[in-house]
Amino acid sequence: MPYLPVLELTRGGIVESLHHGDPRTVAFLRSSAKPFQAISLVESGAAEAFGFTPAEIALACASHLGLDQHAETARAMQAKAVVSEADLLCGTHPLEDPQTAARLHCEGREPTPNRHNCSGKHTGMLAQARHRGLPLADYINPQHPL
């Protein structure tokens, strides 16, 4: 039996999203947790100390498509925090944006970690580790002080 819609969300009179399913279903936060994870970047003073712009803080709070502007924003954050793309432990994945993926393919280039949809969050974590004098290596380990 198909699930009936349990919620219809509108914005400006237009249906923005329609949610189906059992409201008791347990789901993981995944990327929706990024803004909460970025709170400590701001509260620790790291964002201010490194002079992160609103766009850079937004990248730490969100997933992205790996567009040039996203990779460039991650690079700018890394330069300010004196970390590098090589420090990112998010890995790589195929790009969701078909034009960017096709262009990189034509140029003979593979997506790098700065194009990973979580590179902003990971760069924010590295910036906070740098600011707090914590080790950069293994910053994703649940036992890391970050």
C-alpha positions as CSV (number, residue, x, y, z in Angstrom):
1,M,0.0,0.0,0.0
2,P,1.5,3.4,-0.9
3,Y,2.0,5.9,1.8
4,L,-0.4,8.9,1.8
5,P,1.0,12.4,1.9
6,V,1.5,13.4,5.6
7,L,2.7,17.0,4.9
8,E,2.5,19.5,2.2
9,L,4.8,22.5,2.6
10,T,4.0,25.6,0.6
11,R,5.8,28.9,0.1
12,G,4.1,31.8,-1.6
13,G,1.2,29.6,-2.5
14,I,3.3,27.1,-4.4
15,V,3.9,23.6,-3.1
16,E,7.6,23.4,-2.2
17,S,7.7,19.9,-1.0
18,L,5.3,17.0,-0.4
19,H,6.2,14.4,2.3
20,H,5.0,10.9,2.2
21,G,5.4,8.1,4.8
22,D,5.2,7.0,8.3
23,P,5.9,9.9,10.6
24,R,7.4,7.5,13.1
25,T,10.2,6.5,10.7
26,V,13.6,7.1,12.1
27,A,16.0,8.9,9.8
28,F,19.5,10.1,10.1
29,L,20.2,13.9,10.0
30,R,23.1,13.6,7.5
31,S,23.7,16.9,5.8
32,S,20.9,18.7,7.6
33,A,23.2,18.6,10.7
34,K,25.8,20.8,9.0
35,P,24.5,24.1,10.4
36,F,24.6,22.6,13.9
37,Q,28.2,21.3,13.3
38,A,29.2,24.8,12.1
39,I,28.0,26.5,15.3
40,S,31.3,25.7,17.0
41,L,33.2,27.2,14.1
42,V,31.6,30.5,14.9
43,E,31.3,30.2,18.7
44,S,35.0,29.2,19.0
45,G,36.0,32.5,17.4
46,A,37.6,30.7,14.4
47,A,35.3,32.2,11.8
48,E,36.1,35.7,13.1
49,A,39.8,35.0,13.6
50,F,40.2,33.9,10.0
51,G,37.9,36.6,8.6
52,F,35.5,34.2,7.1
53,T,32.9,35.9,4.9
54,P,29.1,35.1,5.1
55,A,29.5,33.1,1.9
56,E,32.4,31.1,3.5
57,I,30.4,30.4,6.6
58,A,27.4,29.4,4.4
59,L,29.6,26.9,2.7
60,A,30.5,25.4,6.1
61,C,26.8,25.0,6.8
62,A,25.7,23.4,3.5
63,S,26.1,20.8,0.9
64,H,27.1,22.1,-2.6
65,L,27.3,20.9,-6.2
66,G,31.1,21.2,-6.6
67,L,30.8,24.2,-8.9
68,D,33.8,26.4,-9.5
69,Q,32.5,29.0,-7.1
70,H,32.2,26.3,-4.4
71,A,35.7,24.9,-4.9
72,E,37.1,28.5,-5.0
73,T,35.3,29.4,-1.7
74,A,36.7,26.3,0.0
75,R,40.2,27.2,-1.3
76,A,39.8,30.8,0.1
77,M,38.8,29.4,3.5
78,Q,41.8,27.1,3.5
79,A,44.2,29.9,2.6
80,K,42.8,32.0,5.5
81,A,43.1,29.1,8.0
82,V,46.5,27.9,6.7
83,V,45.2,24.5,5.8
84,S,45.0,22.8,2.4
85,E,42.8,20.7,0.2
86,A,45.3,17.8,1.0
87,D,44.2,18.0,4.6
88,L,40.5,17.2,3.8
89,L,39.4,13.7,4.7
90,C,36.1,13.9,2.9
91,G,37.4,12.2,-0.2
92,T,35.9,12.7,-3.7
93,H,32.8,11.7,-5.6
94,P,31.3,12.2,-9.0
95,L,29.9,15.7,-9.5
96,E,26.1,16.2,-9.5
97,D,26.3,19.2,-11.9
98,P,26.5,17.8,-15.4
99,Q,28.1,20.8,-17.0
100,T,30.9,21.0,-14.5
101,A,31.4,17.3,-14.7
102,A,31.5,17.4,-18.5
103,R,33.9,20.3,-18.6
104,L,36.3,18.7,-16.1
105,H,36.2,15.5,-18.1
106,C,37.0,17.4,-21.4
107,E,39.9,19.0,-19.6
108,G,41.1,15.6,-18.4
109,R,40.6,16.5,-14.7
110,E,39.0,14.5,-12.0
111,P,37.0,16.0,-9.1
112,T,39.2,16.9,-6.1
113,P,38.2,17.0,-2.5
114,N,37.3,20.7,-2.7
115,R,34.5,19.7,-5.1
116,H,33.1,17.2,-2.6
117,N,29.7,18.4,-1.4
118,C,31.0,18.4,2.2
119,S,34.3,20.3,1.6
120,G,33.0,23.5,3.2
121,K,32.0,21.6,6.4
122,H,35.4,19.8,6.5
123,T,37.3,23.0,5.8
124,G,35.4,24.6,8.7
125,M,36.4,21.7,10.9
126,L,40.0,22.1,9.9
127,A,39.9,25.8,10.5
128,Q,38.5,25.3,14.0
129,A,41.2,22.7,14.7
130,R,43.9,25.2,13.6
131,H,42.4,28.0,15.7
132,R,42.2,25.8,18.8
133,G,45.7,24.4,18.3
134,L,44.3,20.9,17.8
135,P,45.9,18.3,15.5
136,L,44.7,18.4,11.9
137,A,45.3,14.8,11.1
138,D,42.3,12.5,11.8
139,Y,40.0,15.4,12.6
140,I,37.0,13.2,11.6
141,N,37.7,10.5,14.2
142,P,35.0,10.6,16.8
143,Q,37.8,10.5,19.5
144,H,39.4,13.7,18.1
145,P,39.0,16.6,20.5
146,L,37.2,18.6,17.8
